[in-house]
Amino acid sequence: MDSSLLQLLAASLLGGLLLLIVVALIVLYMFSEAYPNLRRHEDEKYFFDPASKNRKLFPNLFENPSIELSVIFPAYNEEERIHLALDEALLYLQDRKKKNSSFTYEVIVVDDGSRDKTSNIVLENYVKKHSTDVIRVLTLTKNRGKGGAVRMGVLSCRGKHILFADADGATKFSDVEKLEKSMKELNEKNPEGSAIVCGSRAHLEDDAIATRSVFRTFLMKGFHFLVWFLCVRGIRDTQCGFKLLTRKAANRTFTNMHVERWAFDVDLLYVAQHFKIPIREVAVTWHEVEGSKIIPFWSWLQMGRDILLIRVRYLIGAWKIKENKE
């Protein structure tokens, strides 16, 4: 086969590959919703109050805050572990309230379409005991994914500051004080009122590598590189499920966040950096808890795919960000 034929074949293959990429991008653009779907089922607008045996309407994120801190726990089939997070959080919050009577808070457990008794357990063991002024259950009619559950909780909260945390209690809850201290410093420098503080496990990375297989370490490093290269820079641990936002920052980010599953943190921080919202990372105390929903290999691959699609969709304009100022 002579060189001219080889060059023609290579050019044809390259042309075919470029055409395939263009077609894929067109299809991706056509079948992507430009703005996030914030609609919710009618039942998801209410919480049940065991005291009155009535349903009551949740407030919404666009109203003025009426309390200091809202804590959001997304939960999917967490009947065995939800007590770990709730017992620790409520004990801390109650003790803080005793020391400072002006401190106000709420806890919202978002049941992400669980097939077990997560909602019932929280209602029976916590809501009846503490009242709906302290803890509420938002039960989603279908599974949205962790990001979707967090968003629904944020959209239904009353707090001036909003913390979301994992339902397994992996992060020491009292470390919220570290995040609040950092938040205060950011707000002093940024009178506009938007800020995000991310709990971080980056300081534990060396120990984690020592106990992981080479393959899992490769996947982790590859994921972190993709996040840095394509979406979010300056944050070493985007995936820690312990983040504190001002209400204004939550309004601007969660109403523009498109991803509802595991990679939602990356999308959230991508949007935040788009708006130039100040973000800070703070080391927190974290430990492994049995029962994780993440399947190491497939979950990392899924998140890697989602991160690539986040960048591509924003780049080609398939996903858009509303330039809201409120």
Secondary structure, 3 states (H helix, E strand, C coil): CCHHHHHHHHHHHHHHHHHHHHHHHHHHHHCCCCCCCCCCCHHHHEEEECCCCEEEECCCCCCCCCEEEEEEEEECCCCCCHHHHHHHHHHHHHHHHHHCCCCCEEEEEEECCCCCCHHHHHHHHHHHHHCCCCEEEEECCCCCCHHHHHHHHHHCCCEEEEEEECCCCCECHHHHHHHHHHHHHHHHHCCCCCCEEEEECHHHHHHHHHHCCHHHHHHHHHHHHHHHHHHCCCCCCCCCCEEEEEHHHHHHHHCCCCCCCCCHHHHHHHHHHHCCCCEEEEECCECCCCCCCCCHHHHHHHHHHHHHHHHHHHHHCCCCCCCCCC
